[in-house]
Amino acid sequence: MKIDEIRGFTPDQLAEQLVSLKKEQFNLRFQKATGQVEKTHRVDEVRKNIARIKTVLRTKQAQA
């Protein structure tokens, strides 16, 4: 997910995306611990997307 894409979302959509990514992160961590994860790079991608969404949410809240 690119930052321009994230900036286009509303705060409600960002919150939904954040919840979704956190669930995916939990599942990936669980799979990694049990040795079942296939795409190891996805763990880092999800973590970075969570950080991007949190950053955009903070900037939107600061502007309001």
C-alpha positions as CSV (number, residue, x, y, z in Angstrom):
1,M,0.0,0.0,0.0
2,K,1.4,3.4,-1.0
3,I,1.3,6.5,1.1
4,D,-0.7,8.4,-1.6
5,E,-3.3,5.7,-1.5
6,I,-3.5,5.8,2.3
7,R,-3.9,9.6,2.4
8,G,-7.0,9.3,0.2
9,F,-8.9,7.3,2.8
10,T,-11.2,8.8,5.4
11,P,-10.4,8.4,9.1
12,D,-13.0,5.7,9.4
13,Q,-11.6,3.8,6.5
14,L,-8.1,4.1,8.0
15,A,-9.4,2.7,11.3
16,E,-10.9,-0.3,9.5
17,Q,-7.7,-0.9,7.6
18,L,-5.7,-0.6,10.8
19,V,-7.8,-3.3,12.5
20,S,-7.6,-5.5,9.5
21,L,-3.8,-5.2,9.3
22,K,-3.4,-5.8,13.1
23,K,-5.4,-9.0,12.7
24,E,-3.2,-10.1,9.8
25,Q,-0.1,-9.2,11.8
26,F,-1.2,-11.4,14.7
27,N,-1.9,-14.3,12.3
28,L,1.5,-13.9,10.6
29,R,3.3,-13.8,14.0
30,F,1.5,-16.9,15.0
31,Q,2.4,-18.7,11.7
32,K,6.0,-17.6,12.1
33,A,6.2,-19.0,15.6
34,T,4.8,-22.3,14.4
35,G,7.0,-22.3,11.2
36,Q,4.1,-22.2,8.8
37,V,4.6,-18.8,7.3
38,E,5.2,-19.0,3.5
39,K,5.8,-15.3,2.6
40,T,8.2,-14.1,5.2
41,H,8.5,-10.6,3.6
42,R,4.7,-10.1,4.3
43,V,5.5,-9.6,8.0
44,D,7.6,-6.6,7.3
45,E,5.1,-5.2,4.8
46,V,2.2,-5.4,7.2
47,R,4.3,-3.7,10.0
48,K,5.2,-0.8,7.7
49,N,1.7,-0.4,6.4
50,I,0.5,-0.2,10.1
51,A,3.0,2.5,10.7
52,R,2.0,4.4,7.6
53,I,-1.7,4.3,8.6
54,K,-0.9,5.5,12.1
55,T,1.1,8.4,10.8
56,V,-1.6,9.5,8.4
57,L,-4.2,9.2,11.2
58,R,-2.1,11.4,13.5
59,T,-1.6,14.1,10.9
60,K,-5.3,14.1,10.0
61,Q,-6.2,14.4,13.7
62,A,-3.7,17.2,14.2
63,Q,-5.2,19.2,11.3
64,A,-8.7,18.9,12.6
